[in-house]
Amino acid sequence: MTDEEFTNALRRLGLSQAALARLLDDLGEQQPAPTTVWRWADGRSKVPIGVGALLSLLEQLPSDIRNQLTRRAVRAA
């Protein structure tokens, strides 16, 4: 996933970079530092395959299920 694809996926999902970091933490992954997520969006670092896969899967879910999964991460913003 390119930095542009990453940024567009976050936008389509209604997730900020910080919300994505919280979501990863909620799902049991270590929460990445805000600068790490910024580097993915800026193209300074490659988006990890697992993060790209997660975003793709989230986009394929029905909106009600997707909203349930992301609600806590988005609300904390």
Secondary structure by P-SEA (a helix, b strand, c coil): ccaaaaaaaaaaacccaaaaaaaaaaaccccccaaaaaaaaaccccccaaaaaaaaaaaaccaaaaaaacaaaaaac
